[in-house]
């Protein structure tokens, strides 16, 4: 699986995620008045309705819709803070509020002409959610996770490496037996698991944007959970509908279906959470 790193890079360079949760505004000049345009607002917001919330290619909503939104504050120095939330499925995040809350902050700066460096940390919080050690029996183990990351953007290309500063979403030797759909052999802490995220975007004209993403997750000490994911997407602003953006994407993974499944209390057949699917979304930024 380690040989896929080179494949990831080559794929990302050849293919058409370049959508980061917060984008830098570029300074412009007023040709008539020869004056600088107003600086972008330091506080922005976003909201979206998606047909399925996929995180690193894996459905977080049991392949059902999600409502998402967040706020970002960007200081002129390059420092930024933000929060983002989405509903998630109780079939994947047991005993909780059915909510994912992300809290993040970092520093973004230009390091060369057209090249931006972004470093920061991101906490994934699932209020009240606890793993079940047996059917319907909470273990007390939480799903919360903290990543530290470094990202670089150069023209149409972006790359980001995230490393788990905690056990990867609660996975360690004690929770290995019940953290995923099937039991894993206990192998210690999963702290240090990493995700590489590579993206390329192309403006096709008249606002139509094509993007391609390929990523790879390495789960430390639990190689059966590592996998490749990919996405091809098109997005189009709809100015006549109040500035909404319509997006469609095909998403897939090679995640091992033995582990990346979730069932429900009604006893319905478990759903494969990493299988290829078509996603549609409507979003708006303020």
C-alpha positions in Angstrom: 0.0 0.0 0.0 3.0 2.3 0.6 3.7 2.3 -3.2 0.4 4.2 -3.7 2.0 7.5 -2.6 3.6 8.0 -6.0 0.4 7.0 -7.7 -1.5 9.5 -5.7 0.7 12.3 -6.8 0.7 11.3 -10.5 -3.1 11.0 -10.5 -3.6 14.4 -8.9 -1.3 16.0 -11.5 -3.2 14.5 -14.4 -6.8 14.7 -13.2 -9.1 17.7 -13.2 -11.6 19.4 -2.5 -9.6 22.3 -4.7 -12.4 23.7 -2.7 -11.0 24.4 0.7 -13.5 25.3 3.5 -12.0 28.9 3.5 -10.6 30.6 0.4 -8.3 33.6 0.3 -9.7 36.7 -1.5 -7.3 38.3 -4.0 -6.7 42.1 -4.0 -8.0 44.0 -7.1 -7.7 47.5 -8.4 -10.3 49.9 -9.7 -9.1 50.7 -13.2 -11.2 53.9 -13.5 -10.5 55.3 -10.1 -7.0 53.7 -9.7 -7.9 52.8 -6.1 -7.6 49.6 -4.2 -10.8 47.5 -3.8 -12.1 47.0 -0.3 -10.5 44.3 1.7 -12.5 41.1 2.1 -14.7 40.9 5.2 -12.8 39.2 8.1 -15.9 37.1 9.1 -17.6 34.9 6.5 -20.2 32.1 6.8 -21.3 29.2 4.7 -24.3 26.8 4.5 -25.0 23.7 2.4 -27.5 21.0 1.8 -25.8 17.7 0.6 -27.3 14.4 -0.5 -24.7 12.5 1.5 -21.9 13.7 3.8 -18.7 12.0 2.8 -15.5 12.4 5.0 -12.4 11.1 3.3 -14.7 9.2 1.0 -16.7 7.5 3.8 -20.4 8.3 4.4 -21.0 9.9 7.8 -24.8 10.0 7.4 -25.6 6.4 6.4 -25.9 7.6 2.8 -28.6 10.1 3.7 -28.7 13.9 3.4 -27.0 16.5 5.6 -27.4 20.1 6.5 -24.0 21.8 7.1 -22.7 25.3 7.9 -19.9 27.2 9.5 -18.2 30.5 10.3 -14.7 31.7 9.5 -12.7 34.6 10.9 -9.5 35.6 9.0 -7.2 38.3 10.4 -5.0 40.4 8.1 -1.9 38.8 9.7 -2.8 35.4 8.3 -4.2 34.0 11.5 -7.7 32.4 11.2 -10.3 30.6 13.4 -13.4 28.7 12.3 -16.1 26.3 13.2 -18.2 24.0 11.1 -21.0 21.6 11.8 -23.0 18.8 10.2 -25.6 16.2 11.2 -24.1 12.7 11.2 -25.7 9.3 11.6 -26.3 7.7 15.0 -25.6 4.3 13.3 -21.9 5.4 13.0 -21.7 7.7 16.0 -23.7 5.9 18.7 -25.5 7.3 21.7 -24.8 11.0 20.7 -26.6 14.1 19.5 -26.2 13.1 15.8 -23.9 16.1 15.4 -20.3 16.7 14.2 -18.8 20.0 15.4 -15.4 21.0 14.0 -13.2 23.7 15.7 -10.1 24.8 13.9 -7.5 27.5 13.7 -4.2 28.2 12.0 -1.9 30.5 10.1 -1.9 31.1 6.3 0.8 33.0 4.4 2.3 33.5 1.0 5.8 31.8 0.7 6.4 32.6 -3.0 4.5 34.2 -5.8 1.3 32.2 -6.2 2.2 29.8 -3.5 0.5 29.7 -0.1 1.3 27.8 3.1 -1.3 26.9 5.6 -0.6 25.2 9.0 -3.1 24.6 11.8 -5.1 22.2 14.0 -8.6 20.8 13.7 -10.7 19.2 16.4 -13.6 16.9 15.4 -16.2 16.7 18.3 -19.2 14.5 18.5 -21.3 15.7 21.5 -22.4 12.9 23.9 -21.4 10.2 21.4 -19.9 7.0 22.8 -18.9 3.7 21.3 -20.9 0.6 22.0 -18.8 -2.2 23.5 -21.8 -4.5 23.1 -25.2 -4.0 21.3 -26.7 -1.0 23.0 -24.0 -0.8 25.8 -21.9 2.4 25.7 -18.2 1.8 26.5 -17.4 5.4 27.4 -15.0 5.6 24.5 -15.4 8.8 22.5 -15.1 9.4 18.8 -13.5 12.8 19.1 -10.2 13.4 17.2 -7.6 16.2 16.8 -5.5 16.6 13.7 -2.6 18.9 13.0 -2.0 19.8 9.4 0.1 21.5 6.8 -1.2 22.5 3.4 0.2 24.2 0.3 -1.6 25.8 -2.6 0.1 26.6 -5.9 -2.1 27.7 -8.7 -4.7 25.1 -9.4 -3.0 22.5 -7.2 -3.4 22.0 -3.5 -2.0 19.4 -1.1 -2.6 18.8 2.6 -1.2 16.4 5.1 -3.1 15.8 8.3 -1.7 13.8 11.2 -3.8 12.6 14.2 -2.5 14.0 17.5 -4.9 11.7 19.4 -6.0 8.1 18.8 -7.6 8.1 15.4 -11.3 8.7 16.2 -11.0 6.8 19.5 -9.2 3.7 18.1 -6.7 2.0 20.5 -5.9 -1.5 21.8 -9.0 -1.4 24.1 -11.5 -0.1 21.6 -10.2 -2.2 18.6 -12.7 -4.9 19.3 -15.7 -2.7 18.7 -14.7 0.6 17.1 -15.5 -0.6 13.6 -18.1 -2.9 12.1 -15.9 -6.0 12.6 -13.4 -6.5 15.4 -9.7 -5.6 14.9 -6.7 -7.3 16.5 -5.5 -5.0 19.3 -2.3 -3.4 18.2 -1.8 -0.3 20.4 -2.5 3.3 19.9 -3.5 4.7 16.5 -2.1 8.2 17.3 0.0 9.4 14.3 -2.4 8.1 11.6 -2.1 10.3 8.6 -4.2 11.5 5.6 -2.8 12.9 2.4 -5.2 15.1 0.4 -4.3 16.1 -3.2 -6.5 18.3 -5.4 -6.5 19.9 -8.8 -9.1 22.4 -10.2 -9.8 23.8 -13.6 -12.0 26.8 -14.5 -14.0 25.7 -17.6 -15.5 29.2 -18.1 -18.7 31.0 -17.2 -18.2 30.0 -13.6 -18.1 26.2 -14.2 -15.4 24.6 -12.1 -14.1 21.0 -12.5 -12.1 19.5 -9.6 -10.4 16.2 -9.0 -9.3 14.8 -5.6 -7.3 11.8 -4.6 -6.5 11.0 -1.0 -4.9 8.2 1.1 -5.5 7.3 4.7 -2.8 5.5 6.7 -4.1 4.1 10.0 -1.1 3.5 12.3 -0.9 -0.1 13.6 -4.2 -1.0 11.9 -3.3 -1.4 8.2 -6.6 -3.1 7.3 -8.3 0.3 7.8 -6.0 2.2 5.4 -7.5 3.0 2.0 -7.5 5.2 -1.1 -10.4 7.6 -1.9 -11.1 9.8 -4.9 -13.6 12.4 -6.2 -14.4 14.1 -9.5 -16.7 17.1 -9.2 -18.3 19.9 -11.2 -19.7 23.1 -9.6 -21.7 26.0 -11.1 -22.8 29.3 -9.4 -26.5 30.0 -9.9 -26.6 33.8 -9.8 -30.3 33.9 -10.6 -30.9 31.9 -7.4 -29.3 34.3 -5.0 -25.8 33.2 -5.5 -26.3 29.5 -4.7 -23.7 27.1 -6.0 -24.8 23.7 -7.4 -22.3 20.9 -7.3 -22.3 17.2 -8.4 -19.6 14.7 -7.7 -18.7 11.0 -8.1 -17.0 9.7 -5.0 -15.4 6.3 -4.3 -12.9 4.4 -2.2 -11.2 1.0 -2.0 -11.9 0.9 1.8 -12.3 -2.7 3.2 -16.1 -3.3 3.4 -15.5 -5.6 6.4 -14.9 -2.6 8.5 -16.5 0.4 6.8 -20.1 -0.6 7.2 -22.9 0.5 9.6 -26.2 -1.1 10.5 -29.2 0.3 12.5 -31.3 -0.7 15.5 -34.1 -1.9 13.2 -31.9 -4.7 11.9 -31.8 -3.5 8.3 -28.9 -4.7 6.2 -25.7 -2.8 6.9 -24.7 -0.2 4.4 -21.2 -0.1 2.8 -20.1 3.4 3.7 -17.2 3.7 1.2 -18.8 2.5 -2.0 -18.9 4.6 -5.1 -21.8 7.1 -5.2 -23.1 10.3 -6.8 -23.4 13.3 -4.5 -25.3 16.5 -5.1 -25.2 19.7 -3.1 -26.5 23.3 -2.9 -24.3 25.8 -1.0 -24.0 29.5 -0.3 -21.3 31.7 1.2 -21.9 35.0 2.9 
